[in-house]
């Protein structure tokens, strides 16, 4: 048995301790020193595989050793087929050695990096063949061997003239150009000139040396003036730091050296056939009649000289043979761009257009499922685009000019290249890409749908496409879309949409008003009744489903005719959870110079949610008082609106009326914009006719007539009756100049036709009787028209007229709403 150790720290170091086994060592290195030490009396023979070459010069024999070598056991030939080694002995016997190359650890070899190693004894019964060189050392002790340094001719020489180194050796040689044998049964086969050799050369710093595979002459030399390393060549050399050396495969003559060249399959160095990839980090210079330099920048491939000798006879007359190919192509392309009609536009930087449903925007609520909603850069509290309907399309924009799809000739031939792709990203998942080739024509490969492929500007093709969606109501959350296209069309901007689903995921908001309180109140009075003049209303409320899944700020509106409409609720600094309840309140001031008529003041609350119709509460009272918030009298000299009693008198004596005083029987009630009887207003128990006195002023002395209008809706009387007739409504005017002791002597009746004579005498008036004159111009009865004193009288020096109104029925349901008497 023989132990063969491969040192893992030095993969080229091999130690043979016994010579009973055969091993094959594969090594790509051709020039690494091999150190071998033998223990027994053996012959070292190293043979390289291939056709027999000429032997190297013989080395001196070692000193004779004891005993003799049985030649019948020596190996004469050996061959290798994959991992099977076949050996022939001197007596003609053949045997095979099969080397297990697997990775299993059950054999004696284990794979270490790119090598196999073993610490077991190795039995080799035939030849030991090395096909690619030995890197490292084979050490042992031999009875007969030679080791020479600084020799002219030796089996292993380093810088020596002639010397031998032997340790317990009889006779042996160490060389790359011969065979290595232990007891003639262990061979490392590197055939140089034969399968068995006593002498060979391996030289460093020598004049000549050879290392040959299947060559007639070759050498392997370090620091030599002439050396060759040849495979299948007539003459070749492999040299380091040599003045002349060659490394040749299948060549007549070529060289490989640190200071020389490398050639395969060449004939006298005239060609360089090559198959595979070549990486050139510098420049590749191709020489000939017209050199064509090639540089790493890609700009130095020249267009060369045309067959007619030059470019001046063509359109691109500035070209020369030295113009770079890249510049020539670029100039031709630019010229074609100027001549050809423009292509359709690109999608790059464009936005998809949403159709089929409106797009809304709202702030994303807090507390939503992050993977569903807070995607593509959107966070809670950020405004997000969303849709309420799941059926919609996203169309490419500017469909009359966008987007390019190739050449029209390809369209006609049905050979358009490329396609259109829809990118759909749902929630936090990766985008799903769906492509439809242009050769498939118009139509859907959902969700992408090519809606048009048409000729554009004679030469080109324009394509339109859209993404079609029909979303499930439960697949709410974030979506991101874009359309990509080939032929330089590019891709659209991302289109982000949030799908809010149905009312389960996107419920309708609700609102309930709270109890209103009043502060800072003051009052006006009419006919003894209190009306709210100033106040501050505090109005609270509660709203639900305001934030799921989107919301808005200022989402509550307080509305009323009695204060300025105001908004509030959620503010920009709030962080509402999607399931929060919104509690809100607001203080609102009563608006000045308004009235609520005969009704209590009311208000409403409206809550808003993005994409939803506003929800408004039922109307609710904000006070138990009616509103009359005028800060000054609304009545004028010639107009009465029944909103104050500033011009009202107690009788013909023109004593001012007290609005805060309780109304008494026989007096009509001024009720916040109308004149009614007390029994139909805020009082009861009144009987008999009911009266209202009011002074009109500002007329010119001597004025004889003018216009009147008492016909203001609603629920106004239908006509005016003659005074004293007992009709529903009777109206007269009196000049202050005709009043004595609070009783007029003459009255002028809107219910009688104008005449320049007394219509009736001794007609009853409050406090006495008087003569009656008709002043209605034209037909009698209407509540509006012209009036005239005729020749009976004129406006006196006071410039005043006292109007007296009588409702004959104490329970009259009709009313007067506004009066005017002009001159």
C-alpha positions in Angstrom: 0.0 0.0 0.0 1.1 3.6 -0.7 -0.3 6.7 1.0 -0.9 9.7 -1.2 -1.5 13.0 0.6 -2.7 16.2 -1.1 -1.9 19.1 1.1 -5.1 21.3 1.3 -3.1 24.4 2.1 -1.0 23.8 -1.1 -3.2 22.0 -3.6 -0.2 21.4 -5.9 1.7 19.6 -3.1 1.4 15.8 -3.4 3.3 13.3 -1.1 3.7 9.7 -2.1 4.8 7.4 0.8 4.4 4.0 -0.8 4.5 2.9 -4.4 1.9 0.2 -4.5 -0.8 2.2 -6.1 -1.5 4.2 -9.3 -3.2 7.7 -9.3 -4.0 10.2 -12.0 -3.5 13.9 -11.2 -5.2 16.5 -13.4 -3.7 20.0 -13.3 -4.1 22.9 -15.7 -0.7 24.4 -14.7 2.1 23.7 -17.2 4.9 25.3 -15.5 4.8 24.7 -11.7 7.7 22.9 -10.0 7.0 19.4 -8.6 9.0 18.2 -5.6 9.1 14.4 -5.2 10.7 12.3 -2.4 10.7 8.5 -2.5 11.2 6.0 0.3 12.1 2.8 -1.6 14.4 1.9 -4.5 12.3 2.9 -7.4 12.6 4.6 -10.8 10.9 7.9 -11.3 9.2 8.2 -14.7 6.9 11.2 -15.7 5.2 10.9 -19.0 2.9 13.4 -20.8 0.0 12.1 -22.7 -0.1 12.4 -26.5 1.9 11.4 -29.6 5.4 10.6 -28.9 7.9 13.5 -29.1 11.6 13.4 -29.2 13.2 12.7 -25.8 15.0 15.4 -23.9 18.7 15.2 -23.2 19.7 12.5 -20.8 20.7 13.3 -17.2 23.6 11.6 -15.5 22.8 8.3 -13.8 22.6 8.1 -10.1 24.9 5.8 -8.0 24.0 2.1 -8.3 21.7 0.7 -5.8 21.5 -2.7 -4.3 19.4 -5.4 -5.8 17.8 -5.5 -9.2 14.5 -4.3 -10.7 12.0 -6.9 -12.0 11.4 -5.6 -15.5 8.3 -7.7 -15.9 6.4 -5.5 -13.5 7.4 -2.3 -15.2 4.8 -0.3 -17.1 5.3 0.1 -20.8 2.1 2.0 -21.9 -0.9 3.6 -20.2 -4.1 5.3 -21.4 -7.0 7.2 -19.8 -10.7 7.3 -20.7 -12.6 9.7 -18.4 -12.1 8.2 -15.0 -10.8 4.7 -16.2 -7.0 4.2 -16.4 -5.7 1.2 -18.5 -2.1 0.1 -18.0 0.2 -2.4 -19.8 3.2 -4.1 -18.0 6.5 -5.2 -19.4 5.2 -8.8 -19.5 2.2 -7.8 -21.7 -0.4 -7.9 -18.9 -3.1 -5.2 -18.8 -5.2 -3.9 -16.0 -7.6 -1.0 -15.3 -8.0 1.4 -12.5 -11.4 3.2 -12.1 -11.3 6.4 -10.0 -14.5 7.4 -8.2 -15.1 11.0 -9.1 -18.4 11.4 -7.2 -19.0 13.7 -4.2 -20.0 10.9 -1.8 -17.8 10.6 1.3 -18.0 6.8 1.5 -14.8 6.4 -0.8 -11.2 7.2 0.2 -11.4 10.6 -1.7 -13.3 13.7 -0.5 -13.8 16.8 -2.6 -12.0 19.9 -1.2 -12.8 23.0 -3.3 -11.9 21.9 -6.8 -9.6 19.1 -5.6 -9.9 15.5 -4.3 -7.9 14.5 -1.2 -7.4 11.4 0.9 -5.4 10.4 4.0 -5.8 6.7 3.2 -3.3 4.3 1.7 -3.6 4.2 -2.1 -2.9 1.0 -4.0 -2.0 1.6 -7.7 -1.4 -1.6 -9.7 -0.8 0.1 -13.0 0.4 3.4 -14.3 -0.2 6.7 -12.5 -1.2 9.3 -15.2 -1.1 13.1 -14.9 -2.9 14.7 -17.8 -2.7 18.4 -17.0 0.5 18.8 -14.9 1.3 18.6 -11.2 1.3 21.6 -9.0 3.0 21.2 -5.6 5.4 18.5 -4.6 5.6 14.7 -4.4 7.9 13.9 -1.5 9.5 10.7 -0.3 12.8 9.0 0.1 14.3 7.0 -2.8 17.2 4.6 -2.8 18.4 5.9 -6.2 17.5 9.3 -7.5 19.1 12.4 -8.9 18.5 16.0 -7.9 20.8 18.6 -9.5 21.1 22.3 -9.1 23.1 24.6 -11.4 23.9 22.0 -14.0 24.3 22.2 -17.8 22.5 19.0 -18.2 20.5 17.3 -15.5 17.1 15.8 -14.8 16.1 18.6 -12.5 18.2 21.7 -12.7 18.1 25.0 -11.1 20.9 27.4 -11.8 23.6 24.6 -11.9 26.5 23.7 -14.2 26.7 20.1 -13.2 25.7 18.5 -9.9 23.6 15.8 -8.5 21.6 15.4 -5.4 20.9 12.0 -4.2 19.7 10.6 -0.9 19.8 6.9 -0.5 19.3 6.5 -4.2 20.5 3.9 -6.7 19.4 5.5 -9.9 16.5 7.7 -10.7 15.6 10.8 -12.6 13.1 13.6 -11.9 11.8 15.4 -14.9 8.7 16.7 -16.6 10.1 15.2 -19.8 10.3 11.7 -18.6 8.5 9.2 -16.5 8.2 8.7 -12.8 7.9 5.2 -11.6 8.1 3.5 -8.2 9.2 -0.1 -8.7 8.1 0.3 -12.3 4.4 0.1 -11.3 3.6 3.8 -10.4 3.6 6.3 -13.2 2.7 9.9 -13.5 2.0 10.1 -17.2 3.0 13.4 -18.8 4.2 12.0 -22.1 6.9 14.1 -23.7 8.9 11.7 -25.8 7.9 8.2 -24.5 6.0 6.4 -21.9 9.1 5.4 -20.0 12.3 7.4 -19.9 15.4 7.4 -17.8 16.3 11.0 -18.7 14.4 14.2 -19.4 14.8 17.8 -18.8 13.0 20.3 -16.6 15.0 23.5 -16.5 14.9 26.8 -14.8 17.4 29.5 -15.9 18.9 27.1 -18.4 20.0 27.7 -22.0 17.7 25.1 -23.4 14.9 22.9 -22.0 11.8 21.3 -23.4 8.3 20.4 -22.3 6.4 18.9 -25.1 3.0 17.2 -25.6 2.6 15.5 -29.0 5.3 17.6 -30.5 8.5 16.9 -32.3 10.3 19.7 -30.5 9.2 21.7 -27.6 10.5 23.2 -24.4 9.2 24.5 -21.1 11.6 27.1 -19.7 11.7 29.7 -17.0 14.1 32.5 -17.6 15.6 30.8 -20.6 16.8 32.2 -23.9 15.0 29.6 -25.9 12.3 27.2 -24.7 9.1 25.7 -26.0 5.7 24.4 -24.8 3.9 22.7 -27.6 0.7 20.7 -28.1 0.2 19.2 -31.5 2.8 21.4 -33.1 5.9 21.0 -35.2 7.7 23.5 -33.2 6.6 25.7 -30.2 7.7 27.0 -26.9 6.3 28.1 -23.6 8.6 30.5 -21.9 8.6 33.0 -19.0 10.9 35.9 -19.3 12.6 34.4 -22.4 13.9 36.2 -25.4 12.3 33.5 -27.6 9.6 31.2 -26.6 6.3 29.8 -28.0 3.1 28.2 -26.8 1.3 26.5 -29.6 -1.7 24.2 -30.1 -2.2 22.7 -33.5 0.2 25.2 -35.1 3.1 25.0 -37.5 4.8 27.9 -35.8 3.5 30.3 -33.1 4.5 31.5 -29.6 3.1 32.1 -26.1 5.3 34.0 -23.8 5.3 36.7 -21.2 7.2 38.6 -23.8 5.8 36.8 -26.9 2.5 35.8 -28.4 -0.2 33.1 -28.1 -1.7 31.4 -31.1 -4.0 28.4 -31.7 -4.5 26.6 -35.0 -2.3 29.0 -36.9 -0.3 28.6 -40.1 2.9 30.4 -39.7 1.2 32.9 -37.5 -1.0 34.2 -40.4 -4.4 33.6 -38.8 -6.2 33.5 -35.4 -9.4 31.4 -35.6 -11.4 31.8 -32.3 -14.7 30.5 -31.0 -16.1 32.0 -27.7 -16.2 35.3 -26.0 -13.2 37.7 -25.9 -13.0 40.5 -23.3 -10.8 43.4 -24.5 -10.1 46.0 -21.9 -7.9 48.1 -24.3 -8.1 48.7 -28.0 -8.3 46.1 -30.7 -6.3 47.3 -33.8 -7.2 45.7 -37.1 -4.5 46.5 -39.6 -4.9 46.4 -43.4 -5.2 48.7 -46.3 -7.6 50.8 -44.3 -7.1 50.5 -40.5 -10.3 50.3 -38.5 -9.6 51.2 -34.8 -12.1 49.9 -32.2 -12.1 51.6 -28.8 -14.0 51.0 -25.6 -16.1 54.1 -26.0 -17.8 52.7 -29.1 -17.1 55.8 -31.1 -14.0 54.7 -33.1 -15.4 52.3 -35.6 -15.1 54.3 -38.8 -17.4 53.9 -41.8 -14.5 53.6 -44.1 -14.3 54.4 -47.8 -17.2 53.6 -50.1 -16.9 51.8 -53.4 -17.1 55.1 -55.4 -14.3 56.6 -53.4 -16.0 59.3 -51.3 -19.2 60.8 -49.9 -19.2 64.2 -51.5 -21.5 63.1 -54.2 -24.3 62.3 -51.8 -26.6 64.0 -49.3 -24.2 63.5 -46.4 -21.3 65.2 -48.2 -19.5 65.9 -44.9 -18.8 62.2 -44.3 -15.3 60.9 -44.7 -13.8 57.5 -44.3 -12.8 58.6 -40.8 -16.3 59.5 -39.7 -17.4 57.2 -36.8 -20.2 54.8 -37.5 -22.1 56.1 -34.5 -22.0 59.7 -35.7 -23.0 58.7 -39.2 -26.1 56.8 -38.0 -27.0 59.7 -35.7 -26.9 62.2 -38.6 -28.9 60.0 -40.9 -31.5 59.5 -38.1 -31.8 63.3 -37.5 -32.2 64.0 -41.2 -35.0 61.4 -41.5 -36.7 63.0 -38.5 -36.8 66.3 -40.3 -38.2 64.7 -43.4 -40.7 62.2 -42.0 -44.1 63.2 -40.5 -44.1 63.0 -36.7 -45.1 59.8 -34.9 -48.0 59.7 -32.5 -47.2 60.9 -29.0 -45.9 58.9 -26.0 -47.5 57.9 -22.8 -44.6 59.1 -20.7 -45.7 61.7 -18.2 -49.3 61.4 -19.1 -52.2 60.6 -16.7 -54.9 57.9 -17.3 -58.4 59.3 -17.6 -61.1 57.8 -15.4 -64.5 57.1 -17.0 -67.7 55.4 -16.0 -67.7 56.8 -12.5 -66.9 60.1 -10.7 -63.7 60.4 -8.8 -63.9 61.9 -5.3 -61.3 62.8 -2.7 -61.2 62.5 1.0 -58.9 62.2 4.0 -58.0 58.6 5.0 -59.2 57.8 8.5 -56.9 56.6 11.2 -56.9 53.0 12.4 -57.7 51.4 9.0 -56.0 48.1 8.0 -52.5 49.3 7.0 -51.9 46.7 4.3 -55.2 47.7 2.6 -55.2 51.4 2.8 -51.9 53.0 3.7 -50.1 52.1 0.5 -48.2 53.8 -2.4 -47.2 56.7 -0.2 -50.6 57.4 1.3 -50.9 57.7 5.1 -53.7 58.4 7.6 -55.0 62.0 7.4 -53.8 62.4 3.8 -56.1 63.3 1.0 -56.7 60.3 -1.3 -58.6 59.8 -4.6 -61.4 57.3 -4.4 -64.4 55.9 -6.2 -67.8 54.7 -5.1 -68.6 52.4 -8.1 -66.6 49.3 -8.9 -67.2 49.4 -12.6 -65.0 51.9 -14.5 -62.4 52.3 -17.2 -59.0 54.1 -17.2 -58.3 55.4 -20.7 -55.2 56.6 -22.4 -55.3 60.4 -22.8 -55.4 62.6 -25.9 -56.7 59.7 -28.0 -56.4 61.7 -31.3 -52.6 62.0 -31.0 -51.5 59.3 -28.5 -49.9 56.8 -28.5 -47.4 55.5 -31.0 -47.5 51.8 -32.0 -44.9 51.3 -34.8 -45.0 51.5 -38.6 -48.2 51.4 -40.7 -46.5 49.0 -43.1 -46.3 46.5 -40.3 -49.9 47.1 -39.4 -51.0 46.3 -42.9 -48.8 43.2 -43.0 -50.0 42.1 -39.5 -46.5 42.1 -38.2 -46.7 45.0 -35.6 -44.1 44.5 -32.9 -44.6 44.7 -29.2 -47.8 45.2 -27.3 -49.7 47.0 -24.5 -49.6 46.1 -20.9 -51.8 46.9 -17.9 -50.2 47.1 -14.5 -52.6 46.6 -11.6 -51.4 46.8 -8.0 -53.9 45.8 -5.3 -53.2 46.8 -1.7 -49.7 45.8 -0.7 -49.3 43.0 -3.3 -46.9 43.2 -6.3 -48.3 44.6 -9.5 -50.0 42.2 -11.9 -49.0 42.7 -15.5 -51.3 41.7 -18.3 -50.0 42.1 -21.9 -51.9 42.1 -25.2 -49.7 41.9 -28.3 -50.5 44.4 -31.1 -50.6 41.4 -33.5 -53.8 40.3 -31.7 -55.5 43.4 -32.9 -58.1 45.4 -31.0 -60.0 43.8 -28.2 -59.6 42.8 -24.6 -57.1 40.7 -22.7 -58.7 41.8 -19.5 -58.0 44.0 -17.8 -56.2 45.6 -20.8 -58.3 46.4 -23.8 -56.8 47.8 -27.0 -59.7 49.9 -28.4 -58.0 51.2 -31.5 -55.1 50.5 -33.9 -55.1 53.0 -36.7 -52.9 54.6 -39.4 -51.3 57.9 -38.2 -49.6 60.5 -40.4 -49.2 58.1 -43.3 -46.2 56.1 -42.1 -47.1 55.4 -38.5 -49.6 53.7 -36.2 -51.6 55.2 -33.3 -53.0 53.0 -30.6 -55.6 53.6 -27.9 -56.1 51.4 -24.9 -57.9 51.3 -21.6 -57.9 49.3 -18.3 -61.3 47.9 -17.5 -62.3 47.1 -13.9 -65.2 45.5 -12.2 -64.2 45.4 -8.5 -65.7 43.2 -5.8 -67.3 45.2 -3.0 -65.2 43.4 -0.4 -61.9 44.2 -2.2 -61.7 47.7 -0.8 -58.6 49.6 -0.3 -55.7 50.8 -2.4 -55.3 50.3 -6.2 -52.5 51.6 -8.5 -52.8 51.5 -12.3 -50.7 52.3 -15.3 -50.5 51.4 -18.9 -47.1 50.5 -20.6 -46.5 50.1 -24.3 -43.7 49.2 -26.6 -42.4 51.0 -29.7 -41.1 53.9 -27.6 -44.5 54.7 -26.3 -43.3 54.5 -22.7 -45.6 54.3 -19.8 -48.2 56.5 -18.1 -47.9 58.0 -14.7 -49.2 55.9 -11.8 -53.0 56.3 -11.3 -53.9 55.8 -7.6 -57.5 55.0 -6.6 -59.1 53.8 -3.4 -62.2 51.6 -3.7 -64.5 52.3 -0.7 -67.0 49.5 -1.5 -70.7 49.4 -0.5 -72.5 50.8 2.5 -71.1 48.0 4.7 -67.6 49.4 4.2 -68.6 53.0 3.5 -71.7 53.7 5.6 -74.0 56.8 5.4 -73.5 59.4 8.1 -76.2 60.4 10.6 -76.7 63.4 12.9 -78.8 64.2 16.0 -79.1 67.8 17.4 -78.7 68.4 21.1 -80.5 70.8 23.4 -80.0 74.5 22.6 -79.3 77.1 25.2 -79.5 80.9 25.0 -77.3 83.6 26.6 -76.9 87.4 26.3 -80.6 87.9 25.5 -82.4 91.3 25.0 -85.9 92.0 23.7 -88.1 94.2 21.6 -91.9 94.6 22.3 -94.9 94.8 20.0 -98.4 95.2 21.5 -97.2 94.1 24.8 -95.6 90.9 23.5 -91.8 90.1 24.0 -89.6 89.4 21.0 -85.9 88.3 21.0 -83.7 91.1 20.0 -80.2 89.8 20.8 -79.0 86.3 21.9 -76.2 83.8 21.7 -77.3 80.2 20.9 -75.2 77.3 21.9 -76.1 74.4 19.6 -74.6 70.9 20.2 -75.0 67.7 18.2 -73.8 64.1 17.7 -72.9 62.5 14.3 -72.0 58.9 13.5 -70.2 57.1 10.5 -68.4 60.3 9.7 -64.9 58.8 9.1 -65.2 55.3 7.7 -63.0 55.1 5.6 -62.7 58.7 4.5 -63.6 62.0 6.1 -63.3 65.8 5.6 -62.5 68.7 7.9 -65.3 71.2 8.7 -67.8 68.4 8.2 -70.7 70.0 10.2 -72.8 73.0 9.1 -75.1 75.0 11.4 -77.8 76.7 9.3 -80.6 79.1 10.2 -82.3 82.3 9.1 -81.4 83.7 12.5 -77.7 83.5 12.5 -75.0 83.3 9.9 -74.5 79.8 8.7 -71.3 78.3 10.1 -69.2 75.2 9.6 -67.1 73.3 12.1 -66.7 69.8 13.5 -63.5 68.0 12.6 -60.4 70.2 12.3 -57.1 69.7 10.5 -55.4 68.8 13.7 -57.7 66.0 14.6 -56.8 62.3 14.1 -60.2 60.6 14.0 -60.3 56.8 14.1 -62.5 55.3 11.3 -65.1 54.2 13.9 -65.2 57.3 16.1 -68.4 59.2 17.0 -68.3 62.9 16.4 -69.5 65.2 19.2 -69.7 68.8 18.4 -71.0 72.2 19.6 -71.0 75.8 18.4 -72.0 79.2 19.8 -73.9 81.4 17.3 -75.2 85.0 17.6 -78.6 86.1 16.6 -78.6 88.2 13.5 -79.7 91.8 13.8 -82.6 93.4 12.0 -84.6 90.3 11.2 -87.9 88.8 12.4 -89.4 85.4 12.6 -92.9 86.6 11.9 -95.3 84.6 13.9 -93.1 81.5 14.3 -90.4 80.5 16.7 -86.8 80.6 15.2 -85.4 77.3 13.9 -82.1 75.8 12.7 -80.7 72.7 11.1 -77.5 70.7 11.4 -75.9 69.2 8.2 -73.1 66.7 8.3 -70.9 66.0 5.3 -68.8 63.0 4.2 -66.7 62.8 1.0 -68.6 61.2 -1.8 -71.9 61.1 0.2 -75.0 63.3 -0.1 -75.2 65.7 2.8 -77.4 64.6 5.7 -79.5 67.4 7.3 -81.3 67.0 10.6 -85.0 67.9 11.0 -85.6 71.6 11.8 -85.4 72.3 15.5 -86.3 75.4 17.6 -83.4 77.5 18.9 -85.5 79.7 21.2 -89.0 79.9 22.9 -89.2 83.5 21.7 -90.1 84.9 18.3 -87.5 87.0 16.7 -87.7 90.8 16.2 -84.1 91.9 16.3 -84.4 95.3 14.8 -82.2 97.9 16.4 -84.2 100.8 15.0 -87.8 101.5 13.8 -88.7 100.0 10.5 -91.8 102.3 10.0 -91.3 105.6 8.1 -93.4 108.7 7.7 -95.3 107.2 4.8 -94.9 103.4 5.2 -96.0 101.1 7.9 -94.6 97.5 8.1 -96.1 96.5 11.5 -92.7 95.6 12.8 -92.6 98.3 15.4 -95.1 100.8 16.9 -92.9 103.8 16.6 -95.6 105.8 14.6 -98.6 104.4 16.3 -101.0 106.7 18.3 -103.5 106.0 21.0 -106.2 108.1 19.3 -106.9 111.3 17.3 -104.9 113.2 20.0 -101.7 111.6 18.6 -100.4 110.4 21.9 -97.6 108.0 21.4 -98.2 104.3 21.8 -96.3 102.2 24.4 -95.3 98.9 22.7 -94.5 97.1 26.0 -97.9 97.9 27.4 -100.4 95.0 27.4 -102.9 95.3 24.6 -106.4 96.3 25.7 -109.8 95.8 24.1 -110.8 97.9 21.0 -107.1 98.0 19.9 -105.8 95.9 17.0 -102.6 93.9 17.6 -99.3 94.6 15.8 -97.9 91.1 15.5 -94.4 91.1 14.0 -95.3 92.2 10.5 -99.0 92.2 10.4 -102.1 93.9 11.9 -104.7 91.5 13.4 -107.3 91.5 16.1 -106.3 90.5 19.6 -108.6 87.5 19.7 -106.8 86.0 16.7 -103.4 87.0 18.0 -101.9 86.7 21.5 -105.0 87.8 23.4 -108.6 86.8 24.0 -111.9 88.1 25.3 -111.9 91.2 23.2 -115.3 92.5 21.9 -116.7 95.0 19.4 -114.8 96.9 16.7 -111.1 97.1 17.0 -109.0 100.2 16.0 -105.5 101.2 14.9 -104.3 104.9 14.8 -101.2 105.9 13.0 -99.8 109.3 11.9 -98.3 109.7 8.4 -96.2 112.8 7.9 -93.9 114.7 5.6 -96.4 115.9 3.1 -96.4 119.3 1.5 -98.7 121.9 2.7 -101.5 122.4 0.1 -101.1 119.0 -1.5 -104.5 117.7 -2.6 -103.9 113.9 -3.3 -101.7 111.0 -4.0 -101.5 107.2 -4.0 -102.1 104.5 -1.5 -101.4 100.8 -1.2 -102.7 98.5 1.5 -102.8 95.4 -0.6 -99.8 93.3 0.6 -100.1 89.6 0.9 -100.7 87.3 2.6 -104.2 86.9 3.8 -105.1 90.5 3.2 -108.6 91.9 3.0 -110.3 91.8 -0.3 -111.8 95.3 -0.3 -112.3 98.5 1.7 -115.9 99.4 2.7 -117.4 102.8 3.4 -116.9 104.1 6.8 -119.9 103.3 9.1 -121.2 100.6 6.8 -120.2 97.8 9.1 -118.0 96.3 6.5 -115.0 94.1 7.4 -112.4 96.8 6.7 -113.0 100.5 6.9 -110.2 103.2 6.5 -110.3 107.0 6.8 -107.7 109.8 7.0 -108.1 112.9 9.1 -106.2 116.2 9.0 -104.9 117.2 12.5 -106.2 120.7 11.6 -109.8 119.4 11.7 -109.6 117.8 15.2 -111.0 119.6 18.2 -110.9 118.1 21.7 -109.8 114.8 20.2 -112.7 114.5 17.8 -112.5 115.3 14.0 -115.2 117.4 12.3 -114.3 116.0 8.9 -113.1 112.6 7.8 -111.9 111.5 4.3 -113.0 107.9 3.3 -111.0 105.4 1.2 -114.3 103.5 0.9 -116.2 106.2 -0.9 -115.8 107.7 -4.4 -114.1 111.1 -4.6 -116.6 114.0 -4.7 -116.4 117.7 -4.1 -119.2 117.6 -1.6 -120.1 115.9 1.7 -121.0 112.2 1.2 -122.7 111.9 4.6 -123.0 113.9 7.8 -123.1 112.9 11.4 -121.3 109.7 10.9 -120.0 108.1 14.1 -116.3 108.2 14.9 -114.6 107.3 18.1 -115.5 110.1 20.6 -118.2 111.8 18.4 -119.4 112.3 14.8 -118.1 113.9 11.7 -118.9 114.8 8.0 -117.6 112.2 5.5 -116.0 113.0 2.2 -115.1 110.4 -0.5 -111.5 110.4 -1.8 -111.1 107.2 -3.8 -110.4 108.1 -7.3 -112.1 105.7 -9.7 -113.9 102.5 -8.7 -114.5 102.0 -5.0 -113.2 98.9 -3.0 -109.7 98.1 -4.2 -107.0 98.3 -1.5 -104.7 100.2 -3.8 -105.1 103.2 -6.1 -105.3 107.0 -6.1 -106.9 109.4 -3.7 -107.8 113.1 -3.9 -109.3 115.8 -1.6 -110.7 117.4 -4.8 -111.7 121.0 -4.0 -112.8 120.0 -0.5 -109.4 120.6 1.3 -105.7 120.2 1.0 -102.9 119.0 3.3 -102.6 121.4 6.1 -99.6 123.2 7.6 -98.7 120.2 9.8 -98.0 118.1 6.7 -99.6 115.2 8.5 -102.5 112.8 8.0 -103.9 110.6 10.7 -104.9 107.1 9.4 -107.7 105.2 11.3 -108.3 101.5 10.6 -111.3 99.6 11.9 -111.9 95.8 11.9 -115.6 95.5 12.5 -115.4 91.8 13.5 -113.5 91.3 16.7 -112.5 87.8 15.5 -111.5 88.9 12.0 -109.1 86.4 10.4 -108.0 88.7 7.6 -105.1 91.1 8.0 -103.2 94.0 6.7 -99.4 93.5 6.3 -98.1 96.9 5.0 -99.5 100.3 4.3 -98.2 103.3 2.3 -99.8 106.6 1.6 -97.9 108.9 -0.8 -98.6 112.3 -2.2 
